[in-house]
Amino acid sequence: MYACKRLEKKRIKKRKGESMALNEKQILEKVTSRFVVNLAYAYETKDALCLVLTLMNGGDLKFHIYNMGNPGFQEQRASFYAAEILCGLGDLHQECIVYRDLKPENILLDDYGHIRISDLGLAVKIPEGESIRGRVGTVGYMAPEVLNNLRYTFSPDYWGLGCLIYEMIAGQSPFRGRKEKVKREEVDRRVLETEEVYTHKFSEEAQSVCKMLLTKDVKQRLGCHEGRTLEIKRHPFFRVINFKRLEAGIMDPPFAPDPRAVYCKDVLDIEQFSTVKGVNLDQTDDDFYTKFSTGSVSIPWQNEMTETECFKELNIFGPNGTLSPDLNRSHPPVPPKKSLLHRIFKRQVRSIRITRPSHQILRHP
């Protein structure tokens, strides 16, 4: 079973989201990870672009943090999710991809309670040996270097991990209270100038890892040195995590979703089904669609083709290794055979004309 992420063509054009949609598809092709949503296929319909992805039925972390009893998690559960997120970031960084949008809404649970990072629209591949600049992300989760429009590599992801750990334990984000109405400029100021507040919910280890990840100076931040994710894995906060077993998928999650439950507040988001008016698709959009709907060459897709041995049906050639007739462009096209249904229909019509008396045949002008 897979999930289909449907991107409406007119909505993409209205929001000028072509580059983000294409970027997500191309990034997903490069990544294969137990902790990142994987791409199985990509195609287009008349009205939409479609990504066939890993099915995640357990809802997102934001719903679980705020709508399943008292806000926040026990530290053991927060540690498990943080460890799996850390493994996902490690797999992305190994491909020189920085994620840049770590927040609870983008972390999804599967049927068993394991998590995966989703929505890679803001992720970007960093050229080897270089750094990038870009003020992108979600308010309250963007790192100081992002807000200041400085150059960076993977540091925003470690800041985002610190925000997530804090929110999972505290039941609110580090720089904005729950349901607090505050302007974006004020939230950015807090990120740049103020220190987060820790309550009795935080153990000494939890407070330590949050402070080290939420260090405003990139050079002092945990993970921003040669060891990267390995440096974070060694922190006492993860002392109960066996990362070898975790990466092999044989550690039991602390929470298993109920298969009968629906883990979302609104089953139908009306805005997503509303009609987009005043946007017309034209010939210039076709180039973008052609780049998007190339099927998929992702590693999970290749593995599936290997395991199912579909390639054996495709690798059929002519005599002595020559091309099969359908692949040989020099041969004239073979006229298609009429379908079995068409032949049966013709036979039935012929039978009716023979057996039915002439006076029963209706004649039309």
N, C-alpha and C positions, 0 to 999 in steps of 0.2 A: 504494500500500500504506500502511496506517495501523496504529498500535498501539491496542489497547483496554485502558484502565486500568479494571479491574473492582473496584468497592468493594462488598463484601458488606454488605447492609443490617443484618443482625444484629450483625456485627462493629462497624459504625459506631455502632449504638445502644449496644452494650456499652461502647465506649470514649468515648461522648459526643462523637463526632466529626462531628455533623451540621453545625455551623457551619463547621468547617474544610473539609468536602467542598463545601458550597455556596459558600463563599468562593473556593475554588480555581476552581470552574467559572465564577463571575462575573468573577474577575480575568482568567482566560484569554480570556473573551469580549472584553475590552477591549484585548488586546494582539495586535499582529501584528508579528513580528520574525523575522529570519533567525537570531537567536541565542537565541531562547526557544522552547520546545516550544509549538506552536500547536494550538488546539482546532478540530476539524473538526465534531464533533457531540456531543450529550449525550442519553442516553436511559436508561430503566429497564427491567429485567426483573422477574420475580417475586421473585428473590432478590438482585438487585444493581443498583447504579447504575453506569453506564458512561460513560467519557469517551473519545471517539475522537480520538487525538492523533498528532502527527508520529511516524513510525516511526524509532527510533534503535537500530540493530543493533550498534553498535560497543562497547557496554559503557560503564561509568561511569569517571570519572577515578581513583577510588580503586583499582579493579582494575588499571588501567594503571600507576599509581604503584608499587603494591606487589607485583604478580604477573607482571610482564613483565621479568624480569631483576633487576638491582640496583635497590633502591628509589630513586625520583626520576627526573627527566628532565634532559636537557641543557638549558642555558639557552635556546637558540633555540626549542625546543619549548614550554617553559614560557611564554616570551614570547608565542608565537602563541596559545596557549590563553587566557592572561590578557587579550590584546587582544580576543579574541572575547567573553569573559565581560564585559569592560568595555563593549563595544558593546551586549550584551544588557541590562546594568544601565542604560545610557544610554536605551535604548528604554523600559524600565520606568519610570525616573524621569521621562521625558518625559510619561508618563501619570499622574504623581504617585503611583506605586506603589513602595513600599520592599519589598525581597525578604525580608530578615531571616534567611535560612537557607542562606547560601553555604557549601558544604562539598563535598569531592570526590565524594561519593555522588550529589549532585544535579546534576552536570555530565555529560551524556551525549554520546557520539560517534555520528555517523551513518555510513553506508556509506563515505563518502569521507574521513572524518577530521575534519570540522568538528564543533564542539561546540554544544550548546544547554543553556540553563538549564531545569531541570524541577522538578516538585513545588512548586507555588506555594501550598500550603496555609497557610503562615504569612505570605504576602505581604498587604499591606494598602494601601488607597488613602488617602493623606493629604489632608484637606481643604485647599483652597488657602489659603495664608498661615498655616496652623496647624502644630503639631507634635503628636506622639503619645507615649504612654508604654506600655510593655509588655515584660515580662521573658520573652521567648520566643526560641527558637533552639536550638542544639545546644551541649552542654558543650564548652568549649575554643575555640569559634568566636564566641561572643557578645562584643560590644564592651563596654568598661568602662561606658559610659553605660547600656547595657541591663542589666548586672548591678546597677548602682546605682539602677535604676528611675527614671532621669532622662528628661526629655522629649527627643525627637530627631526628625529628619526622615530624611535618606538616609545619615547617617554610619555606621550599622552595616554597610551594604553595602560601604563602602570599607575598613573594618576587615576584613571577611570576605574581600575580595579580597587584602589583605595576607597573611592566614593561608593562602590558597590558593597564592599565589606562593611563599611560604616552603616550604610542604609539597611542592609540585611539584619544587622544587630540592633541598631537604634530605632528602626521603624520610621525613619525620615532621612532625607538627604543631608549631607554635612553642612550645606550653606544656605538651606532654605527649609523652614519649618513645614510640616505637613499642612496642606490647604492654605498656606500663607500666601496672600496676594502681595507680590512685590515686583517692581519693575526689573527688567533685564539688566539695566545699568547697575542697580543695587546688588543684584546677585553676582555680577562680574566683579564689583568692588570687593565684596566679601571674599570671593575666591582669591583675589590678588592681595588683600590686606589683612584679613582676619584669620584667626585660628578656630578650628572646629572644637565643639564642646563635647566632652565625654561624660557619660553618666555611669551609674552602678551596673548597667547592663554589660559593660565592657570589662573583660578580664585584663590582667596586665599584658598578656600576650596579644590580645585583640587590639588594645589601645596602642601597643608598640608598633604592630604591623601597619595600622592605619596611619599613624603619625609619620612613619618612614616612607609610606607610599604617597602621602599627601604633603610631602615636603615641597615647598614652592621652588626651591633651587634645584634645578635638574641634576646638577653635579652631585648633590647630596641624596638624591631620591633612590630608594631601594629599587633595584632592577636596572638602573641606568648605567651600569658598569659592565665589565667584560662578561660576567656570569649571566646577566639578563635574568631569565625566568628561573634558572638554577639557583641564583642568589636568593630569590624570594621563597623557593621551595624549602630552603634550609632554615627559614625563620621558625621559631618555636610555635607560632600560631598553627603551623601545619604538622606538628609533631605526631598527630594521630593518623596522618594520611600516609599510606604506603603507595607512593606514586607509581611504582612498577605495576602493582595490581590495578591501580586506578586506570592507568593508560591501557591496560589489557582488557578493561571493561569487566573485571571480576570483583570489584568492590561493590557491596550492596548500598544503594542510596538510603539516606535516613528517612525518606518519605516516598511512598508509592501512590501515585494518583489513582483515584477510584475510576474504573473504566465506565461507570454509569453516570459520572458527573460531568458537567460542562464548566470548565474553569475560565469563565469570562463573565463580565458584568452584563454586556449586551450581546445577545446572540446574533442580532442583525444590526450592522452599522448602516443606517439609512444613507448617510452621505456617500458611502462607497458605491451605492446603487443608483444614485441620482444621475439625471441626464446632464451631459456637458453640452451647453449651448454656445453658439457663436464660434465654434472651432471646426474648420474644414481640413480634411486630409488631402494632400495633393501629391504630385509626382516626386517632389523633393523629399518627401518622407520615406519613399521606398528605399533609398540608399541606407538609411538607418535601420529599417526593418530587415533588410538583407543581411546586415552585419549581425543583427540580433538572432535571427531565426536560422542559425547554422546547425541545428541539432545539438550535438554535444560531443566533445572529445575529452570530457573529464575522466579522471582516473576511476572513480566509482562506476561510470558507464562502461569503460573499457573492461573492468573486472567482470561486470555483469555479462558482457558479450563473450568473454572467455569462459566463464562458468557455465553459461547456457549453450555454448558451442554454436551460436548463431552464425559465426564466421564460416563454418563448414558449408552452410547453404549459400553463402555469398561467394566463396572462393571456388566456383565451378567454371572451368575454362574449356576451351575447345580442344581438339586433338593436338597432341604433341606440344601442349602448353600454350597454344595460340589463344587469342581472345575469343570469348564466346560471341555468337552472332549479335546479341543485344548490346555488346560493348564495342563492336567493330563499326566505326563511323563510315567506313567505305562501303558497307553493305546497305542496300536500300531497305527502308523500314518494312517490317512484316505487317501486313494488314491484321488488325486484331480479330480474334475469333469471336463470333457472336456468343453471348452468354448462354448458359444452360437454360436459364429462365426464359430467355427470348425464344430459343428453339422449342421449348415445351409449349409456350404460348402459341407459336405459329402452328404447331401440330394440332393443338386443341381447336384453333380457328378453322383449320382445314377439315377437321373431323366434323365440326358443327355444320359446315357448308354441305358436306356430303350427306349426312344423315338426316338433316332437318328438311321436311317437305317444303317445296317452293312457296306455298301459300302462307307459311309461317315466317318467312324471312321478311323483316321490316325494311322497307326501302325509304331512303331519305332523299329529299329534293336536292 
